[in-house]
Amino acid sequence: MRNILIIGAGRSATSLIKYLLDKSKAENLFITIGDLSEENAQKFTQGHPNAKGIYLDVFNEGARKEAIQNADLVISMLPARFHIEAAKDCIAYGKHLVTASYVSKEMQALDEEAKAKGLVFMNEIGVDPGIDHMSAMQVIDRIRDGGGKMLLFESFTGGLIAPESDDNLWHYKFTWNPRNVVVAGQGGAAEFIQEGTYKYIPYHKLFRRTEFLEIEGHGRFEAYANRNSLKYRSVYGLDDILTLYRGTMRRVGFSKAWNMFVQLGMTDDGYTIPNSENLTYREFINLFLPYSPTDSVELKTRYALKIDQDDLMWYKLLELDLFNDEKKIGIKDATPAKALQKILMDKWSLKEDDKDMIVMYHKFGYELNGLKKQIDSNMVLIGEDQTYTAMAKTVGLPVAMAALRILNKEITTPGVQIPISKEVYEPILKELEDYGITFKENFADYLGYNPDNVVG
């Protein structure tokens, strides 16, 4: 049998594991699932004859090497910073590797060795990055193959709560790693190009420079810029494009409200707060407000943010129970970002019957035969339940499909790569349609950059 090792059995691995188990008999596969929780790894196998769950600590060198040696292909579903240990072993023992994470500098440094050994190291093949790359390149290649010249490319993705589970004023719940949501946009200005002009948005302005998007049948959304869109010019072959902009989608109003935390400094992750474990929520927010011998924390908050007590922004803060004087942060040496995450998880964690939603939107502007045209493409997927979420499907299914095609020698180009070639994206996008992951396209005359859609 052909052996696949999956390292990490978190929430995003459910659909990945189910897909491979469903294919295991026909494809002669044996799946080993390794996780820090052996119980968690084993619950996915459910007595399946072609699978087993094991305890595996990626930092236990002996156990890691043994597990990788026994595999034909390794799938790492660990956080991105942990892939590299497994990747080095894959080089040493001649094993293919698949991850859903961005290519790090350390991973890219293995490219020549992977090519020399004929190994496929496929990265960025989840949802974003992943399905965004594949669906974008499919249209871009189609335009270029037809003789068109790309003028504009915009791409946005959001992990959101499904409308039937939307029950708070923020129209948001955590559908993936909460930490990544809290620290989003930090670490440098957002960089992109619009109408031939380079643009930069510093972090403290990021959530007030949003763009509005309409998706037929699903309403209006907003998007804020991702950190660096410019690196995708050469990746996508768009070095001379006039507009290139990538961003994150939210429901309208989220970014304006989130900006309150940014302006107060509550998303800072650069220092720790003494005695943080004993701070109440009320004491925590008061850390970021001026001293006053008379004014309440509520009044100081409204003054600092310049909002009135009948403002929707105020009701959004009240809904989070930020001024509770009994609930405690309960985290030792917490950064402001970690403390804020704790508070938000109290209110934004998914309920048992909640469903999530993935939304993706691309805009392509191009010139063909002297005429300027535009294609709008979108994908919306709602999860089944708390196990097979939209996030788990859109992250895990492309990973599984790529892994199987690598084993079957249908994807053969060696080296560290992302899914932008036709040998990768064409069959995977086609198969994803069987799972309800489909794109709808609308065609129109090219409108270019529309400043009326931008806030701030």
N, C-alpha and C positions, 0 to 999 in steps of 0.2 A: 504493500500500500504506500501511497504518497503521503508524507507527513507534513502537516501545517502546525506551526507553533504560534499561538496567539498569546502575547504578553499583555496583560491588563484586561480585566473583565468588568469595566465600569458601565455606566448607563448607555454610553454610545456604542457598546459592543453587542447589544442584544440582537439587532437585525443582522449584523455581520455573522454572528455565530449561527443563527437560525438558517441563514442562506447556505452556509457551508455544510451544516448538518443535513439539510434537505438534499444537497447535491452529493453527499459523501458516498452513498452506495453506487450511484451511476458513475461517479468520477473516481472511485477507488481512493477515497481520502480517509485519513485518520487525523482527527483534530485534538491537539493537546492545548488546554486552556490554563495558563499560568497566572496566578494572582497572589497578592499578599494575603488574601483571605481564601483559604482552600475551600471553605464552605461556599463562598461566593462563586468560585470557579466551577465547583461541582454542580451547583444548582442549574447551570445552563445545560449540562449534559443530560440530566434526567434519565440516567441509565442507558443512554444511547450506546449501541455496540461499537460505534466508530468514533468515540470521543472519551476523553477523561479530563478531569480537573485536578490540578496539582498546586501545591504551595510553591510559589516562585518569587524570590526577591531578586530583582535585577542587579542589585549591588552585591549579591552573594556570587562571587566570581565562579566558583566551582560548579554550583547548581546551574547558573546561567549558561556556562559553556557546555555543560552536559546536555541541557535541553536543546540548545541551538545545534549541536552536533547531530542530534537525533532527528532533526527536521530537514525537509527539503526547501521549505520557505518559511520565513518568519514574518509575522504581522505584529507590529508594535503599536498598541493603543495606549501607551503610556503618555504622560505629559511630554511635550517636545524636548525638554532639556534632558530627558532620560534615555532618548533613543540611541545616543551615540555609543554607549557601552555595548548594546546589542549589535549595532551596526559594525563595530570593529570585529566582533566575533564572526559576524556573517562574512566579512572579508576573509578572515583567517580560515574559516571552514568551508568557504565556497557556497554560501546560501543566499538566495534571493531575499529581498526585504521590501516590505510595503508599510507605509505610514500615511496618516492623514495630515501630518503637520507640515508647516513651512520648512523649507530647506534651510538649515542653519549653516554657518560657516564651517563648523566641524564636520557636518554631513557632506557638504560640497567638497571638502578636502579629500574625501574618499573616492571621488569620481574616477580618477585615473586607475586606481587599483581595482575598482569594480569593473571598469571596461576591460582591463587586462585579463580579468578572470571570467569575463562574459556574464557578469551578474547584473540583473536588473534591480536597481534601488529606486522604487517608485515612491515618490512623496507627493504631498499636497493633493491627495485624491479622496478627500472627504466631501464636504458640502462647500465651504468657503474657508480655505481653498479646496478646490476639487471640481465639483459640478459647475461652479462659476467659470473655471478655466475651460472645461470641455465644451460647455454650451456656447461660450463666447467664441472660442476658436472655430467651432463648427460654422458659425455664421460669418465670421471674419474670412475664413478660407473660402467660403461660398461666394462672398462678395468679390474677393480678389481673383478667384478662379474664373469669375464671369467678366473680368476686366474692370471692375470697380476700384476706386481709390478711397481708402478710409479717411474720413475727416474728423469723426467724433466717436469716442467710445466711453460710455458711462456704465458702471456696474454697481449694483447694490444688493446686499443680502441682509435679512433679519431673522433671528430666532425669536419668535413672539408667542403670545398666548392666543389660542384659537378664540374666535368671537364668542362661541357658546360658553367659554370658561373665563371670559373677561369680566371681572367683577370688582375692579378697583379703579380709582381715579387716575392712576398712572397708565392704565391699559397695558400693563407689563407684569410678567412674572419670570423668574429664573427658569430657563429651559436648557441651560448649559452651565458651564463653570461660572459661578457667581463672581469669583475674584476677577476674571477677565472682563466682566461687565463693569465692575467698580473702578478698575484702573485703566479702562479703555481710553486711548488717545494720549496717554502719557509717554514721555521719553523723547519728545521732539515735536516740531511743528508738522502738521499735515502738509504734504507737498503734492501738487498736481499742476496741470496745464489747462488753461481755458482760452480758446480762440487765439492760440499762439503765445499767450502770456503766462509765465510761470507765476503760480500763486502759492502762498504759504499762510496757514492758519495756526497761530500759537494755541497751546492747550487751553489757556484761559478764555479764548474766544471760540473754541471749537463748537460748542453746543448752542451758539447763537448764530452760526453760519450754516443753516440747514437748507436743504432743497426739498421741495414738495414733489410727490410722485403720485399719479393716479393709476390704479390697477382695476380694470373693468371687473365688476362683480365683487370687489373686495374693498373698495373705498380708497381713501386718501392716506398716504404715509409721508413721513419725513425721513431725510437721510443726512447724516453728518459724515465728514470726510474721514477715510482711513488714513493711517499715518503717512505712507509713502506710495502714491499711485505711480510715480515716475519710473520705478524699477520695472514695471510691466511693459514699458514701451519696447524695449529690446526683446523681452520674453515673447511678446505677441507679434513682434515684427512691425511695430507701429512707430518707428523712430521719428517719422516726419508728420505725425498726426497733430492736429491743431488743438484738440480737446481730449484729455484722458483723465478720468475722475472715478475713483472707487470709494464706496462708502458703506455705512451700516444703516439699516432701516429700523425705524421705530414708528409707532403710532404718533400722529400729530399731537404735540403738546408735551411729549416726554422730554425732549431735549431742553426746552425752556425750564422745565422743573428741575431736571438733573443739574442744570447750570447753577442752581442755588447751592448745591453741595460743593461744586467746583469753586465758586466764589468765596465760600466760607473757609475752604481748605480741608474739608472733610474727606476728600478722596486722596489726600497725600499719603504716599506709601514709603516716604523716605526717612522717617524717624519713629521711635517708639514712645509711648505715653506711660510715664511712671504710674504704678498702681492702677493700671487700666482694668484689671480684673474686678476691682471693687467699685468702679465708676458706674453710676446709674446712667440711663440714657439721657436724662435731663442734665446731669453733670457733664456728660460727654459733649453735648452740643454747646453747653455754656463755656467750654474751653476755648471756643472760637469766637466768642462775643466779648465786647468791651465790658469792663467792670462798671457796675452802677450800684450804689447803696440803696437805691429805691426801686428801679425798674425790674420787672419780672423777666425771666428768661424768654418768655413768649414775646413780650414787648421789645426786648433787645433784638430778638431774631427778626421781627417785622421791620424794625428800624434799619438793621444791617442790610436786609434784602430789599428794602423799599417796597414792601407789599402791605396792603391793608388787610384787616381781619375778615373782610368779605371777598377777598381775592381767591380765585380758584387755587393759586399757588399755595396759599395758606392752608386750605383744606387738604391739599395733597400732603403737606407736612404733618398735619394733625392725624391723618389716616395712618401714618407710619408709627404713631405712638412715640414720637421722638421726645416728648416732654414728660414721659413716665418717670416718676421719682422712686420706683421700686425695682423695676427690671434692671439687671446689671449686665455689663458687657461680658464679664466672665472669661476674658482672654488675657493671659499674662503677657506683658510687653507688646501689646497690640499697637500697630500703626493706626493712624486715623482711618485708612482704607479698610483695614481688617475689622475695626470696630463698627464702621458703617455697614460693612457686609453682614455682620452679625445682626444688626438691627433690621436690615432689609430682608434677610432670610426669614425672620419671624413673620413677615407679611407677604413676601413674594415667592415663597416655596409653593410648588404645585400641590394642590389637593388631590386626594385619591382618584377622583373622577374627572380631573382636569385633562384637557387635551392641548397640545402645543401646535404651533404652526411655523412652517418655514416659508419665507417669501423671498423670491429672487427676481430682480428686474435688470434688464440690459437695454441700453439705447445705442444703436449703431447709425451714424450718419456717414454717407458716402456719395461719391460722384460717379456717374456712369453715363457715357455718351453725351456729356455736356449737361446732364440733368442731375440735380441734387436730390437724394432720396433718404428716407429714414426708416429703420425697422425698430419697433419696440417689441421686446420679448420678455415674457414673464412666466414664472413657475410658482404655484402655491400648493403646498401640501399640508394637510392636517393629520396629526398623529392618531393612532388607533386608541391607545391607552397609555398608562404609565410605563409599560414595558417596551412596547413598540411605538416609540414616539416618532414624530416627524424628524426630529434631530437625529435619533438613532438610525432611522432609515437612510437619511440623506448623507450621513457620515459613513455608516457601516457598509451599506450595499455597494457603493463604488469601490471601497477597499476590497471587499470579498470578490467582486467581479474581476478586478485587476489581478488579484492573487491567483485566481483560477486560470485566467488567461496566460499568466506568466508560466504557471506549471504546465499548461497545455501548449506552450511554445507558440502562442498566438501573438503575444507581446514579447519581442526578442531584442529590441534595441538595448544594449547594455549601458550601464553608467547611472549616476545620480541624476534623476530627471523628475519632471512634473508632467501631467497628462495633457499635453498640447499637440501631440501628433495624431494623425488620422488613425493609425493602427491602434491607438488607445481609445480616443474619444468616440469614434463612430460605433463600434460594437457595444461599448458600455452605455452610451446614451440611448441606443436602441433598446437594450435590455432593461434599462431603468424605466422605460415606458410601461413595461409589464407590471411594474410596482406603483403605477400612478404618478411617477415623476416625469411630467411632460411640460413642454414649453409651448405657449401660445404666442403667435407672432401677429403684429399689426403693421401694416405698411402705410406710409404717408410721405408727403413732400418734406424735405429736410427743413427743420426749423432752427437748427443750431442751438447755441446756448441761450436759454431764456431767463433773463434776470428777474422776471416777474415770479419765477418759481423759487427764488432764493430769499431767505430771511436774514437780515443783518448785513 
